[in-house]
Amino acid sequence: MKFLITMVATVALASLPAQADPYTRFIYESAQQLALRPGNDAAALAYWQAYDIFGKELASAGVLRGGSALATGAPVSQITAGDGIAVAAPYAVSPLALGGYFQIEVASDADAIAWASKMPVVDGVVEVRAGYPVPAMAM
């Protein structure tokens, strides 16, 4: 598995209470991996079971804040300011497709990367992005 680490500079917000920081890990997988999703054979069941186990581990540790497997192969709508909606399929020309994401809340970049290293991605890339703690939005 490869990691694409994108760290976003954060602004110190002195008025906010100390808290864990939000991170989103985007999962880019190969066509071969994504082809396992609709199946019901042993390989497909193992694919989903690996993510189920990983999700339960995140939840048990109290860091899971959300996530989803994304539909692949369907048209993707992109909205550009002032330009309306453009539909593209696939969204980007790449051997990998964005297959899903996990949102977590941990204390440091190192913790986010450590959790990403446990992800069951066999043939793909995990992108780790730090977010901003937004006090008005419930996690």
C-alpha positions as CSV (number, residue, x, y, z in Angstrom):
1,M,0.0,0.0,0.0
2,K,1.2,3.5,-0.8
3,F,0.4,6.6,1.2
4,L,-0.2,10.1,-0.1
5,I,0.1,12.4,2.9
6,T,-1.4,15.8,2.4
7,M,-1.1,17.9,5.5
8,V,-3.1,21.1,5.5
9,A,-1.7,24.0,7.5
10,T,-3.9,24.7,10.5
11,V,-4.6,28.0,12.1
12,A,-4.2,28.2,15.8
13,L,-7.6,29.0,17.3
14,A,-6.8,30.1,20.9
15,S,-10.4,30.3,21.8
16,L,-11.2,26.7,21.1
17,P,-10.9,24.0,23.8
18,A,-8.2,21.4,23.3
19,Q,-9.5,18.6,21.2
20,A,-8.5,15.9,18.8
21,D,-8.1,16.9,15.2
22,P,-10.2,15.6,12.3
23,Y,-8.6,13.6,9.5
24,T,-10.0,12.0,6.4
25,R,-8.3,9.1,4.8
26,F,-9.3,8.7,1.1
27,I,-9.0,5.2,-0.3
28,Y,-7.9,4.9,-3.9
29,E,-8.1,1.3,-5.2
30,S,-7.3,-0.4,-8.5
31,A,-10.0,-1.7,-10.8
32,Q,-9.1,-5.3,-9.8
33,Q,-9.8,-4.5,-6.1
34,L,-13.0,-2.6,-6.9
35,A,-14.2,-5.5,-9.0
36,L,-14.4,-7.6,-5.9
37,R,-17.3,-5.5,-4.4
38,P,-20.3,-6.8,-6.2
39,G,-19.2,-10.5,-5.9
40,N,-20.3,-13.0,-3.3
41,D,-17.4,-15.4,-3.6
42,A,-14.7,-15.9,-1.0
43,A,-12.5,-13.1,-2.4
44,A,-15.4,-10.6,-2.3
45,L,-16.4,-11.6,1.2
46,A,-12.8,-11.3,2.4
47,Y,-12.6,-7.8,0.8
48,W,-15.6,-6.5,2.8
49,Q,-14.7,-8.4,5.9
50,A,-11.3,-6.7,6.1
51,Y,-12.9,-3.2,6.0
52,D,-15.6,-4.3,8.5
53,I,-12.9,-5.5,10.9
54,F,-10.9,-2.2,10.4
55,G,-14.0,-0.1,10.9
56,K,-14.9,-1.9,14.1
57,E,-11.3,-1.4,15.3
58,L,-11.6,2.4,14.7
59,A,-15.0,2.5,16.5
60,S,-13.7,0.4,19.4
61,A,-10.8,2.9,19.8
62,G,-13.2,5.8,19.8
63,V,-11.7,7.6,16.9
64,L,-14.2,6.8,14.1
65,R,-16.3,9.8,13.0
66,G,-17.7,8.5,9.7
67,G,-16.9,7.0,6.3
68,S,-18.4,5.3,3.4
69,A,-17.7,3.0,0.4
70,L,-18.3,5.1,-2.7
71,A,-20.1,3.9,-5.8
72,T,-17.6,3.5,-8.7
73,G,-18.1,3.4,-12.4
74,A,-21.2,5.6,-12.3
75,P,-21.1,9.2,-13.6
76,V,-19.7,11.7,-11.2
77,S,-21.1,15.3,-11.1
78,Q,-18.7,18.1,-10.5
79,I,-19.9,21.6,-9.7
80,T,-17.6,24.5,-10.6
81,A,-18.5,27.9,-9.3
82,G,-20.4,29.8,-11.9
83,D,-20.2,27.0,-14.5
84,G,-23.1,24.8,-13.5
85,I,-22.7,21.0,-13.4
86,A,-20.4,19.0,-15.6
87,V,-20.8,15.2,-15.6
88,A,-17.8,13.0,-16.2
89,A,-17.3,9.3,-16.1
90,P,-14.8,8.5,-14.8
91,Y,-14.0,11.6,-12.9
92,A,-10.3,11.4,-13.3
93,V,-8.1,9.5,-15.7
94,S,-6.1,7.3,-13.4
95,P,-5.5,3.6,-12.8
96,L,-6.9,4.1,-9.3
97,A,-10.4,5.2,-8.4
98,L,-11.6,6.9,-5.2
99,G,-13.4,4.0,-3.5
100,G,-14.2,5.3,-0.1
101,Y,-13.1,7.2,3.0
102,F,-12.9,7.0,6.7
103,Q,-13.1,10.1,8.9
104,I,-11.3,9.9,12.2
105,E,-10.4,12.2,15.1
106,V,-7.0,11.7,16.6
107,A,-4.4,13.8,18.5
108,S,-1.7,14.0,15.9
109,D,-0.5,13.5,12.3
110,A,1.5,10.5,13.5
111,D,-1.7,8.9,14.9
112,A,-3.6,9.5,11.7
113,I,-0.8,7.9,9.7
114,A,-0.5,5.0,12.1
115,W,-4.2,4.3,11.6
116,A,-3.9,4.6,7.8
117,S,-1.1,2.0,7.9
118,K,-3.6,-0.5,9.3
119,M,-6.1,-0.1,6.5
120,P,-6.7,-3.3,4.4
121,V,-5.8,-1.6,1.1
122,V,-4.1,-4.3,-1.1
123,D,-3.6,-2.5,-4.4
124,G,-4.0,1.2,-4.0
125,V,-3.1,4.4,-2.2
126,V,-4.4,5.9,1.0
127,E,-4.4,9.7,1.2
128,V,-4.4,11.2,4.6
129,R,-5.7,14.8,5.0
130,A,-5.7,16.8,8.1
131,G,-8.8,19.0,8.5
132,Y,-9.8,22.0,10.5
133,P,-11.7,21.6,13.7
134,V,-14.9,23.6,13.0
135,P,-16.6,24.4,16.3
136,A,-20.0,25.0,14.6
137,M,-20.1,21.5,13.0
138,A,-20.8,18.4,15.1
139,M,-18.5,15.5,14.3
